[in-house]
Amino acid sequence: MKVISPILGYTLKTLYQPLEVFTKYRQLVLNPHIHNVKSLTNISYGPHSEQVLDIFQPKTNGQDKQTDTTSPVVIYVHGGSFVAGDKSLCSAVCRKIASYGYLVFNINYRLAPKYTYGDQVQDIAQAAHWIYQQADRYKGQNERLFLMGDTTGANLISTYSTALAHPYLRSALGLKTLVPTKTLKGLLLLYGVYDLDHGIFAHLPLMRYWHAMLFGQSHDDLYEEWIPLASPIRYLHYQLPPIFIAAGEADPLFSQSTLLANRLKDMEHPYATAFFDREQHPHSQHVLFNLQFKKCSQMILSECLMFLHLQSQLFTKNQQSNRILELTTAP
């Protein structure tokens, strides 16, 4: 297992490279430059070379926002099966969100197999704490934070969010720098993974080696300790903010999103969903959000913006009555 697990990790990383190149190309060609957004790249939030982030700052009338005008903050975490991906894959989406009046931080984190799941959640915590402390410098509202992530990025922010008010999780994951729970105003989870012992993750061949690579543990220790720790659905609580969940039936991980929605429904916790059926939206595959030339991808972006607007109270009451995205207790 000590030999196979790292090989599997680097193999997955290699398989992701063509997708990364394709996505970057489509973003350059199909996404026009947005002029009302200022960007800063590769700002360090920690000592490691991979602990960097990009900042997308909205402007007003082509100018930087005035000193007395601040924006809600969105922190975006990319996916990539914990072993691949990069913040650059999400740049076009982050820039688009910023153009609607949000201060967006698009972060990188250390990747497996060189680094473990625990290291990655610690990176999310460190980045969020850095952003919380520095938001005012970039005209952001650190009392209005939103966490947003796709695929395994959605898993990481879910685990981090549940740990904020859960002493056992904080201790087990080694989290020391945390933002106040009350500052989180919403989670936006795009076709994520929320239970590593459910569905495809429980039955795929070689999955135990993948888990061992990710957690740095022997197989005997995985199901007793790390699988539950990395399955945020098992630690949901009522101090979490409202949650937005998006996924498509054509995605092999779709059941993960419906599982989470049903659990939130049972808890009567506020949440909203954007689920796309296979027949009407055959292109609602995994990683669809970063492919903004797809209709369903644009629809998800629209729903995300409505959720952000409602939770950050950017709309006037009249605008909310006309374009409200209602939180529901049913998917």
C-alpha positions, 0 to 999 in steps of 0.5 A: 500500500505504501507504494501503490497509494502515491503512484495512484495519486500522481496518476490522478494528477497526470490525468487532470492535466488535459482538463486543466489545459482545456478549461484554461483555454476555454476561459481565455477564448470564450470569456470576455475581459470584465473591465469593472474588476481589479485583480491581484495574483499570487498573494501569500497567505502562508509560508508555503509556495502553494499557500497563495490566493488571487483577489478580484476586487469590484470597481464602480464606474471603472474606478476602484470602489470608494473608501467608504464602500465595502463588499461582502467576501466570497472565498472560492476553493477549487476541486481536483480530487484533492491531488490536482486543480489550480485556482486559475481554473476558476478565475473567470467565474471568480471575476464574474462574481466580483463584477456583481459587487463581491470581493472574491478570494480564489485560493490554492492549497497544498495537494496530495499525495505530498500533503494529506487531507488534514494539511488541506483543511488547515490551509483552508483555515489559514486562508480564511483567517488571513482573509478575515484579518485582511478583508478591510484592506481590500474594502471587504466586509469580514462580517459577511463571509461566504465559502464557495467550492466545487467538487473536493473544494466543496468537501474541504469548505464543508469540513472546515465550516462544521469544525468551527463549532465542533471541538472534536473536529477542530482538535482532530484536524489540528485547526488553530486559526478560525474565523468567528462562526457568526461571520459565515453567511452562506456556503455554496457547494457545487457537485461536492463530496460529503460522505466518503463511505457512500456511493461511488466512493465506497465501491470503486476499485483501488479506493482504499489505496486512494484513501490511504494516499489522501490521509497518510494512514494505513487501511485499518485506521481509515474507517475508524478515524479519517473517513468520518472526519472527511465526511462533513455530512456526519457532523452537520449542526445548527450553527452552520449558515444557509447552504446552497447545493448545485449538481446535475443528474448526469454527474456520477457524484450526484447522489452525494448532493441529494444525500446532503439535501435530504439530511438538511431537510431532516434537520429543517436547516435552511438550504436551497438547491439547483439540481439539473435532470439528465433529460433536460440538461444532458451536459450537467456533468461533473466540473460543469461550473467552470465551463461557462459556455454551457447553458446549465453552467450559466444557470448555476452561476445565476442561482449562485448570485441570487443566493449571494444577493439574498444572504448578503442583502445586496438587493433592496426589498422591492428587488428581493420580492421580484427576484428572490431565491427562497430557501426551502426545507425541501429539495 
